[in-house]
């Protein structure tokens, strides 16, 4: 579904990610792990088209999207739920979902919205509430739901569990597993390494913008050297 070949990206004179090569298989969850400043968010934002690609190629569903503007990437089926959620806090839950679905036919809005509400029933209760009045967990559900309104083939989620209560984290991870079961491909950046490894199929670990490890989540969890050096596990 997604292939990064010799991928480097950055801001101005700063190169945040160096020569990353990564392949995401259709219908799988890939966890992108590493310490703060490792280049995880930069990778996602570059794939989405919001950070400059310095070198390399981004292949999405077999096509080179390296130089497409962000709206065209969305229309092809690539969505992002960004770090910090970045909701329109003065708009209602429903209107945030409507903004997410702006690339879709208007006639499909009700169906697309209802699918999101089925995945996150709590949002149905808050549909007319302002996004800024939601709890942190509800805002995270809305951020993911807004991305899903584009009906993506691949969704990228940055820092899923940051600042959330354990019960809400459980609900979000249940949603990820349902999305995967339905055939969606997921690229997940997560500070909660233990939790990420329970759902991920594949893992890529970055340190200072460089790949230091790739393999299955099972291998990552069982590698004591990797766990101690890069993942904060003991």
GUSE-307736 format. One line per field, with one value per atom (N, C-alpha, C): residue number from 0; atom name; x, y, z. Coordinates in nm, 3 decimals, always signed. Layout:
N
resi c(NUM/...) .
name c(CA/...) .
px c(X/...) .
py c(Y/...) .
pz c(Z/...) .
***
This chain:
234
resi c(0/0/0/1/1/1/2/2/2/3/3/3/4/4/4/5/5/5/6/6/6/7/7/7/8/8/8/9/9/9/10/10/10/11/11/11/12/12/12/13/13/13/14/14/14/15/15/15/16/16/16/17/17/17/18/18/18/19/19/19/20/20/20/21/21/21/22/22/22/23/23/23/24/24/24/25/25/25/26/26/26/27/27/27/28/28/28/29/29/29/30/30/30/31/31/31/32/32/32/33/33/33/34/34/34/35/35/35/36/36/36/37/37/37/38/38/38/39/39/39/40/40/40/41/41/41/42/42/42/43/43/43/44/44/44/45/45/45/46/46/46/47/47/47/48/48/48/49/49/49/50/50/50/51/51/51/52/52/52/53/53/53/54/54/54/55/55/55/56/56/56/57/57/57/58/58/58/59/59/59/60/60/60/61/61/61/62/62/62/63/63/63/64/64/64/65/65/65/66/66/66/67/67/67/68/68/68/69/69/69/70/70/70/71/71/71/72/72/72/73/73/73/74/74/74/75/75/75/76/76/76/77/77/77/78/78/78/79/79/79/80/80/80/81/81/81/82/82/82/83/83/83/84/84/84/85/85/85/86/86/86/87/87/87/88/88/88/89/89/89/90/90/90/91/91/91/92/92/92/93/93/93/94/94/94/95/95/95/96/96/96/97/97/97/98/98/98/99/99/99/100/100/100/101/101/101/102/102/102/103/103/103/104/104/104/105/105/105/106/106/106/107/107/107/108/108/108/109/109/109/110/110/110/111/111/111/112/112/112/113/113/113/114/114/114/115/115/115/116/116/116/117/117/117/118/118/118/119/119/119/120/120/120/121/121/121/122/122/122/123/123/123/124/124/124/125/125/125/126/126/126/127/127/127/128/128/128/129/129/129/130/130/130/131/131/131/132/132/132/133/133/133/134/134/134/135/135/135/136/136/136/137/137/137/138/138/138/139/139/139/140/140/140/141/141/141/142/142/142/143/143/143/144/144/144/145/145/145/146/146/146/147/147/147/148/148/148/149/149/149/150/150/150/151/151/151/152/152/152/153/153/153/154/154/154/155/155/155/156/156/156/157/157/157/158/158/158/159/159/159/160/160/160/161/161/161/162/162/162/163/163/163/164/164/164/165/165/165/166/166/166/167/167/167/168/168/168/169/169/169/170/170/170/171/171/171/172/172/172/173/173/173/174/174/174/175/175/175/176/176/176/177/177/177/178/178/178/179/179/179/180/180/180/181/181/181/182/182/182/183/183/183/184/184/184/185/185/185/186/186/186/187/187/187/188/188/188/189/189/189/190/190/190/191/191/191/192/192/192/193/193/193/194/194/194/195/195/195/196/196/196/197/197/197/198/198/198/199/199/199/200/200/200/201/201/201/202/202/202/203/203/203/204/204/204/205/205/205/206/206/206/207/207/207/208/208/208/209/209/209/210/210/210/211/211/211/212/212/212/213/213/213/214/214/214/215/215/215/216/216/216/217/217/217/218/218/218/219/219/219/220/220/220/221/221/221/222/222/222/223/223/223/224/224/224/225/225/225/226/226/226/227/227/227/228/228/228/229/229/229/230/230/230/231/231/231/232/232/232/233/233/233) .
name c(N/CA/C/N/CA/C/N/CA/C/N/CA/C/N/CA/C/N/CA/C/N/CA/C/N/CA/C/N/CA/C/N/CA/C/N/CA/C/N/CA/C/N/CA/C/N/CA/C/N/CA/C/N/CA/C/N/CA/C/N/CA/C/N/CA/C/N/CA/C/N/CA/C/N/CA/C/N/CA/C/N/CA/C/N/CA/C/N/CA/C/N/CA/C/N/CA/C/N/CA/C/N/CA/C/N/CA/C/N/CA/C/N/CA/C/N/CA/C/N/CA/C/N/CA/C/N/CA/C/N/CA/C/N/CA/C/N/CA/C/N/CA/C/N/CA/C/N/CA/C/N/CA/C/N/CA/C/N/CA/C/N/CA/C/N/CA/C/N/CA/C/N/CA/C/N/CA/C/N/CA/C/N/CA/C/N/CA/C/N/CA/C/N/CA/C/N/CA/C/N/CA/C/N/CA/C/N/CA/C/N/CA/C/N/CA/C/N/CA/C/N/CA/C/N/CA/C/N/CA/C/N/CA/C/N/CA/C/N/CA/C/N/CA/C/N/CA/C/N/CA/C/N/CA/C/N/CA/C/N/CA/C/N/CA/C/N/CA/C/N/CA/C/N/CA/C/N/CA/C/N/CA/C/N/CA/C/N/CA/C/N/CA/C/N/CA/C/N/CA/C/N/CA/C/N/CA/C/N/CA/C/N/CA/C/N/CA/C/N/CA/C/N/CA/C/N/CA/C/N/CA/C/N/CA/C/N/CA/C/N/CA/C/N/CA/C/N/CA/C/N/CA/C/N/CA/C/N/CA/C/N/CA/C/N/CA/C/N/CA/C/N/CA/C/N/CA/C/N/CA/C/N/CA/C/N/CA/C/N/CA/C/N/CA/C/N/CA/C/N/CA/C/N/CA/C/N/CA/C/N/CA/C/N/CA/C/N/CA/C/N/CA/C/N/CA/C/N/CA/C/N/CA/C/N/CA/C/N/CA/C/N/CA/C/N/CA/C/N/CA/C/N/CA/C/N/CA/C/N/CA/C/N/CA/C/N/CA/C/N/CA/C/N/CA/C/N/CA/C/N/CA/C/N/CA/C/N/CA/C/N/CA/C/N/CA/C/N/CA/C/N/CA/C/N/CA/C/N/CA/C/N/CA/C/N/CA/C/N/CA/C/N/CA/C/N/CA/C/N/CA/C/N/CA/C/N/CA/C/N/CA/C/N/CA/C/N/CA/C/N/CA/C/N/CA/C/N/CA/C/N/CA/C/N/CA/C/N/CA/C/N/CA/C/N/CA/C/N/CA/C/N/CA/C/N/CA/C/N/CA/C/N/CA/C/N/CA/C/N/CA/C/N/CA/C/N/CA/C/N/CA/C/N/CA/C/N/CA/C/N/CA/C/N/CA/C/N/CA/C/N/CA/C/N/CA/C/N/CA/C/N/CA/C/N/CA/C/N/CA/C/N/CA/C/N/CA/C/N/CA/C/N/CA/C/N/CA/C/N/CA/C/N/CA/C/N/CA/C/N/CA/C/N/CA/C/N/CA/C/N/CA/C/N/CA/C/N/CA/C/N/CA/C/N/CA/C/N/CA/C/N/CA/C/N/CA/C/N/CA/C/N/CA/C/N/CA/C/N/CA/C/N/CA/C/N/CA/C/N/CA/C/N/CA/C/N/CA/C/N/CA/C/N/CA/C/N/CA/C/N/CA/C/N/CA/C/N/CA/C/N/CA/C/N/CA/C/N/CA/C/N/CA/C/N/CA/C/N/CA/C/N/CA/C/N/CA/C/N/CA/C/N/CA/C/N/CA/C/N/CA/C/N/CA/C/N/CA/C) .
px c(+0.081/+0.000/+0.085/+0.192/+0.281/+0.426/+0.508/+0.651/+0.732/+0.820/+0.915/+1.050/+1.109/+1.238/+1.340/+1.442/+1.552/+1.498/+1.406/+1.323/+1.395/+1.414/+1.472/+1.384/+1.362/+1.279/+1.329/+1.284/+1.329/+1.266/+1.315/+1.264/+1.382/+1.378/+1.488/+1.619/+1.719/+1.849/+1.855/+1.750/+1.751/+1.690/+1.764/+1.712/+1.666/+1.536/+1.478/+1.483/+1.476/+1.476/+1.573/+1.656/+1.762/+1.746/+1.722/+1.729/+1.650/+1.526/+1.436/+1.375/+1.379/+1.309/+1.214/+1.086/+0.982/+0.869/+0.816/+0.704/+0.590/+0.470/+0.350/+0.262/+0.233/+0.144/-0.002/-0.084/-0.226/-0.291/-0.374/-0.448/-0.367/-0.257/-0.172/-0.155/-0.108/-0.071/+0.081/+0.143/+0.286/+0.307/+0.385/+0.417/+0.551/+0.555/+0.678/+0.717/+0.826/+0.863/+0.998/+1.023/+1.148/+1.127/+1.237/+1.229/+1.180/+1.150/+1.114/+1.227/+1.192/+1.292/+1.353/+1.299/+1.356/+1.320/+1.215/+1.173/+1.041/+0.969/+0.845/+0.736/+0.709/+0.606/+0.644/+0.773/+0.819/+0.792/+0.812/+0.786/+0.640/+0.550/+0.408/+0.368/+0.417/+0.378/+0.434/+0.550/+0.605/+0.524/+0.486/+0.403/+0.273/+0.218/+0.094/+0.115/+0.241/+0.270/+0.291/+0.306/+0.318/+0.462/+0.554/+0.696/+0.772/+0.876/+0.947/+1.021/+1.003/+1.079/+1.212/+1.323/+1.456/+1.506/+1.482/+1.523/+1.440/+1.442/+1.370/+1.233/+1.156/+1.028/+0.923/+0.801/+0.686/+0.591/+0.575/+0.481/+0.359/+0.242/+0.118/+0.024/-0.010/-0.096/-0.042/+0.093/+0.158/+0.194/+0.148/+0.174/+0.272/+0.354/+0.448/+0.373/+0.363/+0.293/+0.390/+0.518/+0.621/+0.602/+0.546/+0.536/+0.392/+0.297/+0.158/+0.127/+0.041/-0.001/-0.088/-0.095/-0.171/-0.314/-0.393/-0.531/-0.540/-0.446/-0.448/-0.412/-0.326/-0.293/-0.415/-0.490/-0.612/-0.711/-0.728/-0.825/-0.785/-0.657/-0.612/-0.631/-0.660/-0.690/-0.593/-0.522/-0.425/-0.471/-0.485/-0.535/-0.443/-0.447/-0.365/-0.447/-0.430/-0.478/-0.354/-0.331/-0.200/-0.179/-0.053/-0.020/-0.087/-0.145/-0.214/-0.356/-0.400/-0.538/-0.579/-0.546/-0.568/-0.712/-0.804/-0.945/-0.985/-1.100/-1.159/-1.246/-1.188/-1.250/-1.376/-1.394/-1.515/-1.626/-1.602/-1.705/-1.756/-1.877/-1.932/-1.862/-1.889/-1.838/-1.883/-2.010/-2.061/-1.995/-1.974/-1.911/-1.764/-1.694/-1.558/-1.557/-1.654/-1.664/-1.698/-1.780/-1.816/-1.693/-1.608/-1.484/-1.396/-1.386/-1.306/-1.356/-1.487/-1.543/-1.560/-1.492/-1.514/-1.472/-1.381/-1.337/-1.432/-1.532/-1.628/-1.755/-1.834/-1.963/-2.054/-2.125/-2.213/-2.318/-2.361/-2.464/-2.418/-2.285/-2.231/-2.205/-2.230/-2.191/-2.259/-2.390/-2.462/-2.411/-2.389/-2.339/-2.199/-2.111/-1.974/-1.973/-2.053/-2.063/-2.112/-2.214/-2.271/-2.171/-2.085/-1.981/-1.882/-1.847/-1.758/-1.826/-1.953/-2.025/-2.044/-2.052/-2.059/-1.928/-1.817/-1.686/-1.661/-1.710/-1.694/-1.831/-1.908/-2.045/-2.050/-1.945/-1.944/-1.962/-1.910/-1.924/-2.069/-2.148/-2.290/-2.361/-2.322/-2.382/-2.337/-2.226/-2.168/-2.174/-2.259/-2.257/-2.274/-2.353/-2.380/-2.294/-2.200/-2.110/-1.993/-1.941/-1.821/-1.702/-1.616/-1.499/-1.412/-1.406/-1.323/-1.375/-1.500/-1.559/-1.550/-1.492/-1.481/-1.366/-1.373/-1.260/-1.146/-1.028/-0.914/-0.940/-1.003/-1.033/-1.132/-1.236/-1.334/-1.271/-1.178/-1.110/-1.026/-0.961/-0.882/-0.971/-1.084/-1.179/-1.225/-1.250/-1.296/-1.186/-1.062/-0.952/-0.937/-0.948/-0.941/-1.064/-1.180/-1.303/-1.301/-1.249/-1.239/-1.152/-1.040/-0.956/-1.029/-1.109/-1.181/-1.292/-1.335/-1.440/-1.396/-1.267/-1.218/-1.226/-1.267/-1.271/-1.133/-1.032/-0.896/-0.868/-0.765/-0.710/-0.604/-0.539/-0.435/-0.456/-0.458/-0.467/-0.340/-0.285/-0.168/-0.215/-0.179/-0.222/-0.100/-0.088/+0.031/-0.001/+0.070/+0.058/-0.086/-0.130/-0.268/-0.303/-0.219/-0.259/-0.211/-0.145/-0.084/-0.188/-0.169/-0.255/-0.391/-0.415/-0.548/-0.557/-0.678/-0.704/-0.700/-0.662/-0.652/-0.778/-0.897/-1.021/-1.038/-1.003/-1.015/-0.912/-0.793/-0.691/-0.742/-0.807/-0.864/-0.963/-1.050/-1.150/-1.085/-0.981/-0.913/-0.842/-0.781/-0.712/-0.811/-0.927/-1.031/-1.074/-1.082/-1.119/-1.013/-0.885/-0.779/-0.790/-0.816/-0.825/-0.944/-1.054/-1.169/-1.137/-1.068/-1.031/-0.940/-0.844/-0.756/-0.836/-0.928/-1.010/-1.093/-1.126/-1.202/-1.112/-0.980/-0.888/-0.810/-0.825/-0.751/-0.606/-0.518/-0.377/-0.353/-0.272/-0.253/-0.104/-0.062/+0.073/+0.059/+0.112/+0.087/+0.215/+0.216/+0.322/+0.267/+0.343/+0.289/+0.399/+0.373/+0.468/+0.451/+0.332/+0.302/+0.348/+0.478/+0.539/+0.477/+0.455/+0.396/+0.263/+0.180/+0.047/+0.057/+0.144/+0.161/+0.201/+0.288/+0.336/+0.229/+0.122/+0.015/-0.073/-0.074/-0.161/-0.084/+0.040/+0.115/+0.152/+0.157/+0.211/+0.360/+0.399/+0.538/+0.580/+0.711/+0.767/+0.887/+0.895/+1.015/+1.058/+1.184/+1.236/+1.333/+1.311/+1.398/+1.477/+1.599/+1.679/+1.751/+1.729/+1.791/+1.772/+1.653/+1.619/+1.666/+1.726/+1.777/+1.711/+1.693/+1.636/+1.739/+1.700/+1.791/+1.739/+1.612/+1.558/+1.427/+1.406/+1.278/+1.252/+1.125/+1.088/+0.948/+0.910/+0.776/+0.764/+0.640/+0.617/+0.657/+0.635/+0.672/+0.823/+0.898/+1.044/+1.089/+1.025/+1.062/+1.041/+0.928/+0.897/+0.993/+1.049/+1.135/+1.284/+1.317/+1.457/+1.500/+1.570/+1.603/+1.695/+1.785/+1.875/+1.798/+1.710/+1.627/+1.538/+1.476/+1.383/+1.453/+1.569/+1.640/+1.698/+1.749/+1.820/+1.727/+1.615/+1.537/+1.390/+1.335/+1.190/+1.149/+1.243/+1.208/+1.143/+1.165/+1.108/+1.216/+1.174/+1.270/+1.221) .
py c(-0.121/+0.000/+0.126/+0.125/+0.241/+0.193/+0.257/+0.225/+0.354/+0.366/+0.477/+0.422/+0.487/+0.443/+0.553/+0.526/+0.620/+0.758/+0.762/+0.877/+0.969/+1.095/+1.195/+1.319/+1.380/+1.500/+1.593/+1.719/+1.814/+1.950/+2.042/+2.178/+2.273/+2.357/+2.448/+2.372/+2.413/+2.347/+2.219/+2.193/+2.077/+1.954/+1.845/+1.719/+1.631/+1.607/+1.537/+1.386/+1.337/+1.192/+1.164/+1.060/+1.033/+0.892/+0.888/+0.766/+0.650/+0.678/+0.576/+0.494/+0.364/+0.274/+0.190/+0.191/+0.126/+0.085/-0.037/-0.087/-0.125/-0.075/-0.109/-0.199/-0.318/-0.409/-0.370/-0.394/-0.362/-0.436/-0.365/-0.428/-0.462/-0.389/-0.413/-0.285/-0.302/-0.189/-0.188/-0.076/-0.057/+0.051/+0.019/+0.115/+0.179/+0.312/+0.388/+0.440/+0.388/+0.412/+0.482/+0.540/+0.609/+0.719/+0.773/+0.880/+1.010/+1.109/+1.241/+1.295/+1.354/+1.408/+1.307/+1.184/+1.080/+1.098/+1.177/+1.199/+1.134/+1.084/+1.011/+1.102/+1.213/+1.305/+1.366/+1.395/+1.450/+1.352/+1.224/+1.122/+1.124/+1.125/+1.125/+1.251/+1.366/+1.491/+1.502/+1.442/+1.443/+1.350/+1.234/+1.145/+1.214/+1.293/+1.365/+1.486/+1.528/+1.639/+1.772/+1.773/+1.899/+1.932/+1.841/+1.864/+1.829/+1.906/+1.889/+1.756/+1.685/+1.564/+1.607/+1.567/+1.605/+1.511/+1.383/+1.285/+1.160/+1.074/+0.949/+0.955/+0.849/+0.831/+0.783/+0.834/+0.787/+0.720/+0.589/+0.514/+0.480/+0.517/+0.489/+0.413/+0.293/+0.206/+0.191/+0.185/+0.161/+0.285/+0.403/+0.527/+0.616/+0.689/+0.784/+0.912/+0.940/+1.061/+1.163/+1.143/+1.223/+1.373/+1.416/+1.560/+1.608/+1.525/+1.568/+1.660/+1.760/+1.844/+1.764/+1.808/+1.732/+1.697/+1.789/+1.750/+1.632/+1.625/+1.513/+1.382/+1.388/+1.267/+1.219/+1.314/+1.278/+1.212/+1.269/+1.214/+1.074/+1.043/+0.910/+0.808/+0.856/+0.764/+0.764/+0.875/+0.885/+0.993/+0.956/+1.051/+1.053/+1.165/+1.177/+1.235/+1.177/+1.234/+1.288/+1.418/+1.473/+1.479/+1.493/+1.515/+1.643/+1.639/+1.757/+1.771/+1.680/+1.669/+1.779/+1.903/+2.016/+2.023/+2.014/+2.025/+2.171/+2.191/+2.325/+2.340/+2.399/+2.394/+2.479/+2.575/+2.658/+2.599/+2.484/+2.413/+2.294/+2.250/+2.133/+2.006/+1.898/+1.768/+1.736/+1.755/+1.722/+1.807/+1.935/+2.021/+1.985/+1.941/+1.892/+1.770/+1.682/+1.566/+1.610/+1.711/+1.762/+1.818/+1.889/+1.941/+1.825/+1.720/+1.604/+1.541/+1.543/+1.478/+1.569/+1.685/+1.783/+1.731/+1.633/+1.577/+1.471/+1.437/+1.334/+1.397/+1.323/+1.376/+1.409/+1.522/+1.564/+1.458/+1.386/+1.284/+1.170/+1.156/+1.046/+1.086/+1.212/+1.259/+1.181/+1.163/+1.098/+0.956/+0.884/+0.747/+0.745/+0.832/+0.837/+0.877/+0.976/+1.019/+0.906/+0.835/+0.728/+0.614/+0.591/+0.488/+0.530/+0.659/+0.709/+0.700/+0.736/+0.732/+0.589/+0.496/+0.355/+0.308/+0.361/+0.327/+0.394/+0.517/+0.594/+0.644/+0.558/+0.596/+0.721/+0.746/+0.864/+0.992/+0.996/+1.116/+1.142/+1.037/+1.055/+1.134/+1.111/+1.184/+1.330/+1.359/+1.493/+1.565/+1.518/+1.563/+1.713/+1.774/+1.918/+2.001/+1.936/+2.007/+2.066/+2.178/+2.235/+2.144/+2.129/+2.041/+2.085/+2.217/+2.269/+2.234/+2.190/+2.154/+2.004/+1.928/+1.784/+1.751/+1.633/+1.583/+1.547/+1.524/+1.486/+1.359/+1.262/+1.138/+1.156/+1.237/+1.265/+1.340/+1.431/+1.503/+1.408/+1.312/+1.217/+1.133/+1.088/+1.014/+1.098/+1.226/+1.314/+1.335/+1.351/+1.370/+1.248/+1.129/+1.008/+0.999/+1.030/+1.026/+1.123/+1.242/+1.341/+1.288/+1.222/+1.162/+1.051/+0.974/+0.863/+0.912/+1.036/+1.089/+1.098/+1.092/+1.092/+0.953/+0.853/+0.712/+0.668/+0.677/+0.648/+0.499/+0.472/+0.337/+0.318/+0.429/+0.429/+0.548/+0.524/+0.633/+0.636/+0.754/+0.775/+0.846/+0.791/+0.846/+0.878/+1.005/+1.052/+1.069/+0.993/+0.999/+0.972/+0.850/+0.811/+0.828/+0.781/+0.774/+0.890/+0.987/+1.096/+1.170/+1.165/+1.240/+1.179/+1.056/+0.996/+0.899/+0.885/+0.788/+0.646/+0.548/+0.410/+0.358/+0.390/+0.341/+0.395/+0.521/+0.581/+0.520/+0.495/+0.429/+0.293/+0.221/+0.091/+0.106/+0.206/+0.227/+0.261/+0.343/+0.381/+0.262/+0.179/+0.062/-0.042/-0.052/-0.140/-0.092/+0.041/+0.096/+0.064/+0.073/+0.039/-0.106/-0.194/-0.335/-0.361/-0.290/-0.305/-0.251/-0.137/-0.080/-0.177/-0.236/-0.334/-0.454/-0.502/-0.616/-0.585/-0.457/-0.415/-0.388/-0.410/-0.398/-0.269/-0.180/-0.054/-0.075/+0.004/+0.005/+0.121/+0.098/+0.198/+0.216/+0.342/+0.378/+0.456/+0.401/+0.453/+0.502/+0.629/+0.682/+0.683/+0.625/+0.604/+0.612/+0.689/+0.695/+0.576/+0.518/+0.402/+0.276/+0.250/+0.141/+0.006/-0.020/-0.149/-0.173/-0.069/-0.084/-0.099/-0.021/-0.030/-0.170/-0.233/-0.366/-0.473/-0.445/-0.544/-0.550/-0.445/-0.445/-0.441/-0.395/-0.376/-0.510/-0.509/-0.624/-0.606/-0.483/-0.452/-0.329/-0.319/-0.207/-0.151/-0.018/+0.051/+0.146/+0.137/+0.220/+0.322/+0.450/+0.558/+0.613/+0.655/+0.729/+0.840/+0.963/+1.080/+1.078/+1.041/+1.045/+0.928/+0.829/+0.713/+0.585/+0.491/+0.362/+0.281/+0.233/+0.149/+0.006/-0.015/-0.151/-0.158/-0.270/-0.301/-0.449/-0.484/-0.624/-0.638/-0.758/-0.782/-0.728/-0.700/-0.653/-0.759/-0.885/-0.993/-0.996/-0.979/-0.976/-0.855/-0.742/-0.621/-0.640/-0.700/-0.719/-0.817/-0.908/-1.013/-0.981/-0.865/-0.828/-0.740/-0.794/-0.715/-0.597/-0.613/-0.503/-0.387/-0.418/-0.316/-0.247/-0.327/-0.272/-0.174/-0.210/-0.124/+0.001/-0.017/+0.093/+0.198/+0.153/+0.244/+0.259/+0.160/+0.160/+0.190/+0.203/+0.234/+0.118/-0.004/-0.122/-0.192/-0.259/-0.327/-0.468) .
pz c(+0.000/+0.000/+0.000/+0.080/+0.085/+0.086/+0.004/+0.004/+0.002/+0.099/+0.103/+0.058/-0.043/-0.095/-0.074/+0.005/+0.027/+0.061/+0.155/+0.187/+0.287/+0.248/+0.339/+0.334/+0.451/+0.454/+0.563/+0.557/+0.657/+0.643/+0.727/+0.735/+0.714/+0.611/+0.586/+0.571/+0.649/+0.641/+0.724/+0.801/+0.891/+0.824/+0.821/+0.767/+0.883/+0.891/+1.006/+0.992/+0.868/+0.842/+0.728/+0.746/+0.651/+0.589/+0.461/+0.381/+0.442/+0.475/+0.529/+0.415/+0.428/+0.336/+0.418/+0.378/+0.458/+0.366/+0.389/+0.311/+0.404/+0.373/+0.449/+0.362/+0.412/+0.341/+0.365/+0.265/+0.275/+0.392/+0.468/+0.575/+0.698/+0.721/+0.838/+0.917/+1.042/+1.127/+1.141/+1.105/+1.124/+1.228/+1.331/+1.436/+1.407/+1.405/+1.388/+1.526/+1.580/+1.719/+1.730/+1.846/+1.872/+1.972/+2.022/+2.122/+2.059/+2.143/+2.093/+2.005/+1.892/+1.802/+1.708/+1.706/+1.620/+1.474/+1.445/+1.307/+1.271/+1.370/+1.345/+1.286/+1.352/+1.304/+1.170/+1.152/+1.025/+0.911/+0.939/+0.837/+0.795/+0.893/+0.861/+0.786/+0.831/+0.767/+0.625/+0.602/+0.467/+0.375/+0.425/+0.345/+0.307/+0.402/+0.376/+0.285/+0.265/+0.175/+0.242/+0.375/+0.449/+0.490/+0.468/+0.493/+0.366/+0.335/+0.208/+0.200/+0.089/+0.059/-0.001/+0.062/+0.015/-0.095/-0.075/-0.175/-0.156/-0.257/-0.247/-0.313/-0.290/-0.357/-0.257/-0.275/-0.199/-0.297/-0.285/-0.369/-0.286/-0.337/-0.267/-0.359/-0.319/-0.400/-0.542/-0.551/-0.679/-0.758/-0.714/-0.788/-0.711/-0.786/-0.727/-0.691/-0.561/-0.516/-0.458/-0.483/-0.417/-0.431/-0.543/-0.568/-0.582/-0.540/-0.544/-0.427/-0.445/-0.332/-0.236/-0.110/-0.010/-0.049/-0.107/-0.140/-0.236/-0.330/-0.424/-0.355/-0.256/-0.179/-0.101/-0.046/+0.025/-0.070/-0.187/-0.283/-0.329/-0.324/-0.363/-0.250/-0.129/-0.021/+0.094/+0.115/+0.222/+0.320/+0.448/+0.547/+0.669/+0.742/+0.862/+0.977/+1.095/+1.220/+1.290/+1.288/+1.326/+1.477/+1.515/+1.655/+1.703/+1.823/+1.875/+1.826/+1.737/+1.687/+1.591/+1.621/+1.528/+1.479/+1.572/+1.539/+1.519/+1.458/+1.450/+1.575/+1.679/+1.811/+1.822/+1.732/+1.734/+1.649/+1.589/+1.512/+1.592/+1.560/+1.628/+1.581/+1.655/+1.615/+1.472/+1.444/+1.312/+1.204/+1.232/+1.131/+1.111/+1.215/+1.197/+1.105/+1.124/+1.035/+0.893/+0.882/+0.748/+0.677/+0.751/+0.693/+0.646/+0.729/+0.689/+0.561/+0.540/+0.422/+0.303/+0.304/+0.196/+0.060/+0.058/-0.071/-0.123/-0.045/-0.083/-0.138/-0.216/-0.262/-0.144/-0.154/-0.044/-0.012/-0.113/-0.094/-0.005/+0.011/+0.091/+0.236/+0.269/+0.402/+0.514/+0.506/+0.616/+0.636/+0.528/+0.541/+0.601/+0.551/+0.602/+0.750/+0.785/+0.926/+1.015/+0.970/+1.052/+1.073/+0.976/+0.993/+1.101/+1.103/+1.208/+1.344/+1.351/+1.477/+1.526/+1.435/+1.473/+1.535/+1.483/+1.536/+1.670/+1.685/+1.808/+1.856/+1.922/+1.964/+2.053/+2.128/+2.216/+2.135/+2.013/+1.930/+1.892/+1.882/+1.848/+1.956/+2.082/+2.193/+2.196/+2.131/+2.137/+2.002/+1.914/+1.775/+1.760/+1.847/+1.837/+1.933/+2.002/+2.093/+2.016/+2.065/+2.005/+2.032/+1.935/+1.950/+2.066/+2.090/+2.198/+2.336/+2.346/+2.475/+2.503/+2.413/+2.432/+2.526/+2.586/+2.664/+2.569/+2.626/+2.542/+2.463/+2.527/+2.458/+2.345/+2.370/+2.265/+2.149/+2.180/+2.073/+1.988/+2.053/+1.975/+1.885/+1.937/+1.855/+1.736/+1.761/+1.654/+1.550/+1.595/+1.501/+1.409/+1.467/+1.386/+1.295/+1.352/+1.273/+1.157/+1.180/+1.071/+0.958/+0.992/+0.888/+0.815/+0.888/+0.826/+0.732/+0.749/+0.661/+0.516/+0.490/+0.352/+0.290/+0.369/+0.329/+0.276/+0.361/+0.315/+0.298/+0.219/+0.212/+0.320/+0.355/+0.458/+0.549/+0.680/+0.776/+0.860/+0.879/+0.964/+1.090/+1.206/+1.334/+1.417/+1.456/+1.527/+1.675/+1.760/+1.905/+1.950/+1.927/+1.957/+2.103/+2.195/+2.336/+2.421/+2.361/+2.439/+2.523/+2.656/+2.747/+2.773/+2.727/+2.740/+2.857/+2.910/+3.015/+2.958/+3.039/+2.991/+2.923/+2.977/+2.916/+2.774/+2.754/+2.621/+2.526/+2.577/+2.495/+2.448/+2.537/+2.500/+2.385/+2.394/+2.288/+2.155/+2.159/+2.035/+1.972/+2.054/+2.000/+1.948/+2.012/+1.957/+1.819/+1.803/+1.672/+1.568/+1.604/+1.510/+1.464/+1.557/+1.522/+1.429/+1.452/+1.362/+1.223/+1.216/+1.087/+1.010/+1.080/+1.014/+0.965/+1.047/+1.008/+0.884/+0.866/+0.748/+0.627/+0.644/+0.531/+0.522/+0.620/+0.614/+0.656/+0.597/+0.633/+0.729/+0.834/+0.938/+0.967/+0.971/+1.014/+1.143/+1.251/+1.385/+1.449/+1.493/+1.579/+1.720/+1.813/+1.947/+2.052/+2.158/+2.270/+2.363/+2.365/+2.449/+2.375/+2.385/+2.307/+2.340/+2.469/+2.508/+2.436/+2.435/+2.374/+2.223/+2.163/+2.018/+1.974/+2.051/+2.014/+2.027/+2.102/+2.115/+1.992/+1.909/+1.791/+1.659/+1.662/+1.538/+1.475/+1.342/+1.268/+1.246/+1.209/+1.181/+1.261/+1.282/+1.360/+1.286/+1.286/+1.239/+1.351/+1.391/+1.499/+1.441/+1.475/+1.431/+1.549/+1.521/+1.617/+1.542/+1.585/+1.520/+1.369/+1.326/+1.184/+1.103/+1.165/+1.091/+1.142/+1.050/+1.087/+1.164/+1.283/+1.361/+1.373/+1.337/+1.345/+1.267/+1.198/+1.135/+1.150/+1.167/+1.178/+1.231/+1.273/+1.324/+1.466/+1.507/+1.644/+1.745/+1.711/+1.802/+1.823/+1.715/+1.727/+1.810/+1.789/+1.863/+2.013/+2.050/+2.191/+2.258/+2.179/+2.235/+2.227/+2.169/+2.153/+2.270/+2.369/+2.489/+2.460/+2.366/+2.331/+2.271/+2.178/+2.115/+2.219/+2.303/+2.402/+2.495/+2.545/+2.639/+2.572/+2.451/+2.386/+2.324/+2.265/+2.184/+2.224/+2.292/+2.313/+2.455/+2.546/+2.683/+2.757/+2.707/+2.772/+2.854/+2.956/+3.042/+3.071) .
***
